[in-house]
Amino acid sequence: MAQRSPAAAAAGDRIANIRIEGIQRIEPETVRSYLLLQPGDAWDSERIDRSLKALFATGLFADVKLTRQGNSLVISVVENPIINRIAFEGNSKIADKDLNGEIQLRPRTVYTRTRVQNDVNRILQLYRRRGRFAATVEPKVIQLSENRVDLVFEINEGQSTGVRSINFVGNRQFSDSTLRGSIETKESRWYRFLSTSDTYDPDRLTYDRELLRKFYLSEGYADFRVVSAVAELTPDRDGFVVTFTVEEGERYRFGKLDVNIGLKDLPKEQVLPLLTVQSEDWYNAEAVERSIGALTDALGNRGYAFVEIKPQVTRNRDERTIDIVFEVREGPQVYVELIDINGNVRTLDKVIRREFRLVEGDAFNTGRMTRSKERIQNLGFFKKVEVANTQGTAPDRTVITVEVEEQSTGELSLGIGFSTSDGPLADISVRERNFLGRGQDVRIGTVISLRSQQVDLSFTEPYFLDKNIAAGIDLFEVKTSPTTNFFTGVSPVYQQFSYGGALRAGYQISENLRQTWKYTARSDDITNVQNEASFLIQLQAGTHTTSSVGQVLLYDRRDNRLEPTSGYFASLGNDFAGVGFGVQYIRSKINAGYYYPVAPEWVLSFTGEAGDIFGWGGQKVLLQDRFFVGGDNLRGFAPAGIGPRDAVSGDALGGNKYYVGSAALTVPLGLPKELGITGRVFTDFGTLFSNDQKNLVLTPAQLAANGGQPPHVLDSPAVRATAGVGVSWKSPVGPIRLDLAVPIKKESFDKTQLFHVSFGTRF
């Protein structure tokens, strides 16, 4: 232990010299620099005491003694060891690099017990943020030569400390179950084994308070507040009980809505229709923000680049209404001086810049900057994207700084799946989405199933010639059996072998309108036609080539292209075949869909498509170019289950005209939202008709080959309809869809199918 002596000497007694003992690595002058006494100074107990404390405060010494021997001041020290190596043992849930990033100690720094204990606490806090409150950390020191040590943190990670229950106090308008669905933290359940949301995290709990506030504000409860959010560890330390105490307050409606215009030549009558909120609707804070965004964008498009919109809110507690006046003023005129991009090691600057909705010299617009960030994130090239603006070289100049962190853009995908149409299937693909850092997309893949085998290679340049044109080339080879049905056991009547390539180019006409052009050259061979197959199919055997040019015009206002809940889309596609050589036909297709959220998690949708194909130049439409309906696009019927059919063999022949439609209502099943299970009720309808072989007149030789019987084609334009229910599950192994549909209107020659199943995954 440190010893403080000697006592002060008699007045006039002086320190003759200072002797330092016990140092190994530290220079004597380093020790002297912390002393408040020098040779020749009078003995002073206070200054000796302060010198002692200063030496301890350096952290260099495990022990310090100051003693008087005659007129000499002797300083005896024991140096703290130097850390040679830091190691972690017992950790599997948190990697060494993450632990190293959390602690403060480093190799070749001085070891002190205080610093070690501080790092122990930091490690424990890290584990607690991961929901492991039972974790323990024991530091071990291994002595080495030359006063060096190895420091080992022995970690017992313990079990995850879950959330046993989540309770709410003070909620009258919404049930506990509804409120649990609005927050991020979840109760521990067996099916959440792939999630960490059911482990206790104090930071997540703080976020949950904000989520609750947003939920109530979106429902009109403007006075809502979270009084407290308390997490209590159970006596057995096995889990937490989380309790939110809330005050809901009264529910408000929108009252008077108005705009106060401070811009020249902008009448109020032109601005009021731009508001997305209406009087008498329930108050919704998110709707107010959406109105501000819509006003800013609309006015910006009309040439008002510098607009500042602030809502002035008046709360009428007696009437339970909220009046809002949107103050529209001219904001400060600020221009973009520079766009500075950092962090892109592999990706070229121009790949990022071309996604920006702003360029140097433009009037600064926050909405366009936010949209630019979204576009850069949507590239999928970066793990993190941060976009911020700071003042430039003048008050009316701003510098936009982009910080990105690149991530791997190469993909090796292996997929497995099953469907009632194709049976078991597997696919393998290799893809690079940022080839050579230029944003180019290269992909080669293969799909193998009972029904088809396919190999394809594609290359896409998203900005061809530095224009907003996505150009690409595709090469493919496909072998398929169109009439095969794994579920019903229908064997292949014939096989179709196709190979070829395509050149394509697409461009945005507007934010929501896109057009794509494609030239395709292909060869199709109808082969392996079975003897018992329809004679009309046997007549189609052989090889035919196609040279076609086509376009697709798509207008898309859906909120999400994969799982839309609101919005609509419409597309028109046309193909003209016979460009220079090959078969001759004109094909047209239209698609449309509308999605409307009836209530939270209830989505009503209407979708439909129609197509028509006809030959020109005296040619008929061949088998491989016709439409087939059933299975995926008309549930309740087998693949190729409706449409023209050979009366003798029962083989589907395909049709020249079709339309299908569906009305569906997606419904919640009362299960936890994170399970990803939803239900639906639906009705499908459609038809397929018209076949060029229907009235085919056979030659005498053909008639003889068909046993002297003319062909008989069953065909009807009558609409078919089905009704059914389905379930979708976003399972850990991929999406699974199960539909059960019953035909309520059909023709006698149609092929039906009660169940339709599909699932697949990629890894």
Stockholm file with secondary structure:
# STOCKHOLM 1.0

chainA/1-763         MAQRSPAAAAAGDRIANIRIEGIQRIEPETVRSYLLLQPGDAWDSERIDRSLKALFATGLFADVKLTRQGNSLVISVVENPIINRIAFEGNSKIADKDLNGEIQLRPRTVYTRTRVQNDVNRILQLYRRRGRFAATVEPKVIQLSENRVDLVFEINEGQSTGVRSINFVGNRQFSDSTLRGSIETKESRWYRFLSTSDTYDPDRLTYDRELLRKFYLSEGYADFRVVSAVAELTPDRDGFVVTFTVEEGERYRFGKLDVNIGLKDLPKEQVLPLLTVQSEDWYNAEAVERSIGALTDALGNRGYAFVEIKPQVTRNRDERTIDIVFEVREGPQVYVELIDINGNVRTLDKVIRREFRLVEGDAFNTGRMTRSKERIQNLGFFKKVEVANTQGTAPDRTVITVEVEEQSTGELSLGIGFSTSDGPLADISVRERNFLGRGQDVRIGTVISLRSQQVDLSFTEPYFLDKNIAAGIDLFEVKTSPTTNFFTGVSPVYQQFSYGGALRAGYQISENLRQTWKYTARSDDITNVQNEASFLIQLQAGTHTTSSVGQVLLYDRRDNRLEPTSGYFASLGNDFAGVGFGVQYIRSKINAGYYYPVAPEWVLSFTGEAGDIFGWGGQKVLLQDRFFVGGDNLRGFAPAGIGPRDAVSGDALGGNKYYVGSAALTVPLGLPKELGITGRVFTDFGTLFSNDQKNLVLTPAQLAANGGQPPHVLDSPAVRATAGVGVSWKSPVGPIRLDLAVPIKKESFDKTQLFHVSFGTRF
#=GR chainA/1-763 SS CCEECCCCCSTTCBCCEEEEESCSSSCHHHHHTTCSCCTTSBCCHHHHHHHHHHHHHTSCEEEEEEEEETTEEEEEEEECCEEEEEEEESCSSSCHHHHHHHCCCCTTSBCCHHHHHHHHHHHHHHHHHTTCTTCEEEEEEEEETTTEEEEEEEEECCCCCEEEEEEEESCSSSCHHHHHHHSSCCCCCGGGTTCSTTBCCHHHHHHHHHHHHHHHHHTTCTTCEEEEEEEEECTTSSEEEEEEEEECCCCCEEEEEEEEECSTTCCHHHHGGGCSCCTTSBCCHHHHHHHHHHHHHHHHHTTCCSEEEEEEEEEETTTTEEEEEEEEEECCCCEEEEEEEESCSSSCHHHHHTTCSCCTTSBCCHHHHHHHHHHHHHTSCEEEEEEEEEECSSTTEEEEEEEEEECCCEEEEEEEEEETTTEEEEEEEEEEEEETTTTEEEEEEEEEESSEEEEEEEEEETTGGGSSEEEEEEEEEEEECTTCBTTTTBCCSCEEEEEEEEEEEEEESSSSEEEEEEEEEEEEEEECCCTTSCHHHHTTCEEEEEEEEEEEEEEECCSCSSSCSSEEEEEEEEEEEEEEEECCEEEEEEEEEEEEEEETTEEEEEEEEEEEEEECTTCCCCGGGSBCBSBTTBTTBCTTCBSCEETTTCCBCCBSEEEEEEEEEEEECSSCGGGCEEEEEEEEEEEEECCTTTTCCCCHHHHHHTTTCCCCEECCCCCEEEEEEEEEEEETTEEEEEEEEEEEECCTTCCBCSEEEEEEEEC
#=GC SS_cons         CCEECCCCCSTTCBCCEEEEESCSSSCHHHHHTTCSCCTTSBCCHHHHHHHHHHHHHTSCEEEEEEEEETTEEEEEEEECCEEEEEEEESCSSSCHHHHHHHCCCCTTSBCCHHHHHHHHHHHHHHHHHTTCTTCEEEEEEEEETTTEEEEEEEEECCCCCEEEEEEEESCSSSCHHHHHHHSSCCCCCGGGTTCSTTBCCHHHHHHHHHHHHHHHHHTTCTTCEEEEEEEEECTTSSEEEEEEEEECCCCCEEEEEEEEECSTTCCHHHHGGGCSCCTTSBCCHHHHHHHHHHHHHHHHHTTCCSEEEEEEEEEETTTTEEEEEEEEEECCCCEEEEEEEESCSSSCHHHHHTTCSCCTTSBCCHHHHHHHHHHHHHTSCEEEEEEEEEECSSTTEEEEEEEEEECCCEEEEEEEEEETTTEEEEEEEEEEEEETTTTEEEEEEEEEESSEEEEEEEEEETTGGGSSEEEEEEEEEEEECTTCBTTTTBCCSCEEEEEEEEEEEEEESSSSEEEEEEEEEEEEEEECCCTTSCHHHHTTCEEEEEEEEEEEEEEECCSCSSSCSSEEEEEEEEEEEEEEEECCEEEEEEEEEEEEEEETTEEEEEEEEEEEEEECTTCCCCGGGSBCBSBTTBTTBCTTCBSCEETTTCCBCCBSEEEEEEEEEEEECSSCGGGCEEEEEEEEEEEEECCTTTTCCCCHHHHHHTTTCCCCEECCCCCEEEEEEEEEEEETTEEEEEEEEEEEECCTTCCBCSEEEEEEEEC
//
